[in-house]
Amino acid sequence: MSYDFQVNPAAPPDSLEARQTPIDNGLEIPDPSRYFSEEFMRKEWTHLWPRAWLLAGVTADVREPGDYFTFDVGHESIIVAKQDDGSIKAFYNVCPHRANRIALNDFGSVSEFTCAFHGWKFRCNGQLKSITDEQTFSPKLVAHRPGMSEVRCEAHAGLVFVNLDGKAPPLSEWIGLPKGYLENYRIDEMNPVRHVRTLWNANWKVGVDSFYETYHLPHIHPQTQTVMGDYSQYDLYPNGFSRMIVPLCQKSHRIADQDTVDAGLRFMMQDAGMDPDSYKGDARGVRAAVQQSKRERARRLGLTHYENFTDGQLTDSWATGLFPNVQIGCHPEGVFIMRFLPHPDDPKKFYYDNITMFRYVDDPDYFVPAWMGLPKGTDITGATRPPIERFGEGERADLGEVLDQDVELVAAVGAGSRSRGFRGPLWSEQESRIRHFHRELDRYIKGEK
């Protein structure tokens, strides 16, 4: 039986909500060693990470000239800095003198970069400004005026990408999403309100796989059944990109009682600025009522960009996969950026990097959506960029009940992938995004890209 669930069967073919024509990625069962072998990890460092465009950060962190942030992947560290002309440039975070890290902070704003080892200075455009005691160097040794080595960098829809080998196609050609898809959310107008980095006990691809489907929801996250449909719309795009539309504000089809408006749906209505006690319909009508309430609230608050969204986007999560290692949960109020960063040495560990961005509106009727899972007391105004909260393996990061469950799940899958009894994943059509991701990964590993 073919899986062809569509959130809005009436969506016009040219709508961003329309289900994409399926892509046949075959039925190959990959060898499970890709999830734990050092050999496969080395192939990724050679053939994948330098060649793909990597999401380094968000433009909200480099709004003014001199603003910068650092991005680490494997053994590389990159400085991304705003220039005087408004452009954004990136450089390897390494001093050409003795290989010291130049920027030692995650974020900052400077007029110039100074190496803490010997005081060499560099302009924000990477050019060498001065060498301490330059007269003690042979002129021939520094005649090339060694500045910071530039990394190819481009921005799109409020996101900043880097390409390490400089050979990737232009970012506009590489991003496999339709025009306007990410732009409509105006991520550049949002601010990071929480940034968490945790160490998980599995390969980074186990993390990607786990968040690329909702097939597991009723089993690992049964509490979601009262507010989330566990059938999602899966769409595949070029270059390994993908999307799943996860319907919210409705009950799972697995729940027999589809009429009663229980606590979960009442909570979702409150999120939208509704008074649940004034709602007279049943559970089936909550999703449409929330959509109408959000649209009315947007008009009242002057949030004109809501006019670009379909009704479904006002409630649902458009969980969008950016190859190779990013998923963005897209919502009008904010986005939830997840990066699955490989451990530099151990293929059985990865860093789960989580940036929550919110569009602050100073109005009592505009609430922080529950899906953000922000701890109480979180500053949502965007006035101050929060520091990155780092947690080691086994440390609880207060990510919320659902993500805490995922931490345990991913560790168990990571361990199981090394079992002699596991011969490779058997992906259903509900897991088509995973097969799509691995098919693109294999193109890089085989040198086809």
JOLINDA-V365525 format. One record per residue. N is the residue number from 1. SS is DSSP state (2 for helix, 1 for strand, 0 for the rest). D_CENTER is the distance of its C-alpha to the mean C-alpha in whole Angstrom. Layout:
# JOLINDA-V365525
N_SS_D_CENTER, N_SS_D_CENTER
This chain:
# JOLINDA-V365525
1_0_32, 2_0_29, 3_0_26, 4_0_26, 5_0_24, 6_0_24, 7_0_23, 8_0_25, 9_0_28, 10_0_29, 11_0_26, 12_0_28, 13_0_27, 14_0_25, 15_0_23, 16_0_19, 17_0_20, 18_0_22, 19_0_22, 20_0_22, 21_0_24, 22_0_24, 23_0_23, 24_0_25, 25_0_24, 26_0_27, 27_0_27, 28_0_27, 29_0_27, 30_0_25, 31_0_27, 32_2_25, 33_2_25, 34_2_22, 35_2_21, 36_0_23, 37_0_25, 38_2_25, 39_2_27, 40_2_24, 41_2_21, 42_2_24, 43_2_23, 44_2_20, 45_2_20, 46_2_23, 47_2_22, 48_0_18, 49_0_16, 50_0_19, 51_0_19, 52_0_15, 53_0_13, 54_1_11, 55_1_8, 56_1_10, 57_1_9, 58_1_10, 59_2_14, 60_2_15, 61_2_15, 62_0_18, 63_0_20, 64_0_23, 65_0_25, 66_0_25, 67_1_22, 68_1_20, 69_1_17, 70_1_16, 71_1_14, 72_1_15, 73_1_15, 74_0_17, 75_0_21, 76_1_19, 77_1_19, 78_1_18, 79_1_19, 80_1_18, 81_1_20, 82_1_22, 83_0_25, 84_0_28, 85_0_28, 86_0_25, 87_0_23, 88_1_20, 89_1_21, 90_1_20, 91_1_22, 92_1_22, 93_0_23, 94_0_26, 95_0_30, 96_0_32, 97_0_35, 98_0_34, 99_0_30, 100_0_29, 101_0_26, 102_0_27, 103_0_24, 104_0_24, 105_0_22, 106_0_18, 107_1_19, 108_1_22, 109_1_24, 110_0_27, 111_0_30, 112_1_30, 113_1_29, 114_1_31, 115_0_31, 116_0_32, 117_0_34, 118_0_37, 119_0_36, 120_0_35, 121_1_34, 122_1_31, 123_1_30, 124_0_27, 125_0_27, 126_0_28, 127_0_32, 128_1_34, 129_1_36, 130_1_38, 131_0_39, 132_0_41, 133_0_45, 134_2_44, 135_2_48, 136_2_48, 137_0_45, 138_0_47, 139_0_46, 140_0_46, 141_0_43, 142_0_41, 143_0_42, 144_0_39, 145_0_38, 146_0_35, 147_0_32, 148_0_28, 149_0_27, 150_1_24, 151_1_21, 152_1_20, 153_1_18, 154_1_17, 155_1_15, 156_1_14, 157_0_13, 158_0_12, 159_1_10, 160_1_12, 161_1_12, 162_1_15, 163_1_17, 164_0_19, 165_0_22, 166_0_22, 167_0_23, 168_0_20, 169_0_21, 170_0_20, 171_2_17, 172_2_18, 173_2_19, 174_2_17, 175_0_14, 176_0_15, 177_0_15, 178_0_18, 179_0_19, 180_0_18, 181_0_15, 182_0_12, 183_2_15, 184_2_17, 185_2_14, 186_0_15, 187_2_12, 188_2_14, 189_2_17, 190_0_14, 191_1_14, 192_1_12, 193_1_15, 194_1_13, 195_1_12, 196_1_12, 197_1_12, 198_1_14, 199_1_16, 200_1_16, 201_0_19, 202_0_18, 203_0_17, 204_2_13, 205_2_14, 206_2_15, 207_2_12, 208_2_10, 209_2_14, 210_2_14, 211_2_11, 212_0_12, 213_0_15, 214_0_17, 215_0_20, 216_0_20, 217_2_20, 218_2_24, 219_2_24, 220_2_22, 221_0_21, 222_2_24, 223_2_24, 224_2_21, 225_2_24, 226_2_26, 227_0_23, 228_1_21, 229_0_22, 230_0_21, 231_0_22, 232_0_19, 233_1_19, 234_1_17, 235_1_17, 236_1_17, 237_0_17, 238_2_18, 239_2_16, 240_2_15, 241_0_12, 242_1_13, 243_1_12, 244_1_14, 245_1_15, 246_1_16, 247_0_19, 248_1_20, 249_0_23, 250_0_25, 251_0_26, 252_0_26, 253_0_28, 254_0_29, 255_0_31, 256_0_34, 257_0_35, 258_0_33, 259_0_35, 260_0_35, 261_0_32, 262_0_31, 263_2_30, 264_2_26, 265_2_27, 266_2_29, 267_2_26, 268_2_23, 269_2_26, 270_2_27, 271_2_23, 272_0_24, 273_0_27, 274_0_29, 275_0_32, 276_2_32, 277_2_36, 278_2_37, 279_0_35, 280_0_38, 281_0_36, 282_0_35, 283_2_31, 284_2_31, 285_2_31, 286_2_29, 287_2_26, 288_2_28, 289_2_29, 290_2_26, 291_2_25, 292_2_28, 293_2_28, 294_2_24, 295_2_26, 296_2_29, 297_2_27, 298_2_25, 299_2_29, 300_2_30, 301_2_28, 302_0_28, 303_0_24, 304_2_25, 305_2_22, 306_2_22, 307_2_24, 308_2_22, 309_0_20, 310_0_22, 311_2_23, 312_2_21, 313_2_18, 314_2_19, 315_2_19, 316_0_17, 317_1_13, 318_1_12, 319_1_9, 320_1_8, 321_1_8, 322_1_8, 323_0_10, 324_0_10, 325_0_8, 326_1_4, 327_1_4, 328_1_4, 329_1_7, 330_1_10, 331_0_13, 332_0_16, 333_0_16, 334_1_12, 335_1_9, 336_1_6, 337_1_3, 338_1_3, 339_1_5, 340_1_8, 341_1_11, 342_1_14, 343_0_17, 344_0_19, 345_0_23, 346_0_22, 347_0_21, 348_0_21, 349_0_18, 350_1_15, 351_1_13, 352_1_10, 353_1_8, 354_1_7, 355_1_7, 356_1_9, 357_1_11, 358_1_14, 359_0_17, 360_0_20, 361_0_23, 362_0_26, 363_0_28, 364_0_29, 365_0_28, 366_0_24, 367_0_22, 368_0_19, 369_0_18, 370_2_18, 371_2_15, 372_2_13, 373_0_16, 374_0_17, 375_0_20, 376_0_23, 377_0_24, 378_0_20, 379_0_21, 380_0_19, 381_0_21, 382_0_19, 383_0_22, 384_0_21, 385_0_18, 386_0_17, 387_0_18, 388_1_15, 389_1_17, 390_1_17, 391_1_18, 392_0_20, 393_0_21, 394_0_22, 395_0_22, 396_0_21, 397_0_18, 398_0_18, 399_0_15, 400_0_17, 401_2_19, 402_2_17, 403_2_15, 404_2_18, 405_2_19, 406_2_16, 407_2_17, 408_2_20, 409_2_20, 410_2_17, 411_2_20, 412_2_23, 413_2_21, 414_2_21, 415_2_25, 416_2_26, 417_0_24, 418_0_27, 419_0_30, 420_0_33, 421_0_33, 422_0_29, 423_0_30, 424_0_26, 425_0_24, 426_0_25, 427_0_23, 428_0_24, 429_2_23, 430_2_21, 431_2_19, 432_2_19, 433_2_15, 434_2_16, 435_2_19, 436_2_17, 437_2_15, 438_2_18, 439_2_20, 440_2_18, 441_2_18, 442_2_21, 443_2_22, 444_2_21, 445_2_23, 446_0_26, 447_0_26, 448_0_25, 449_0_23
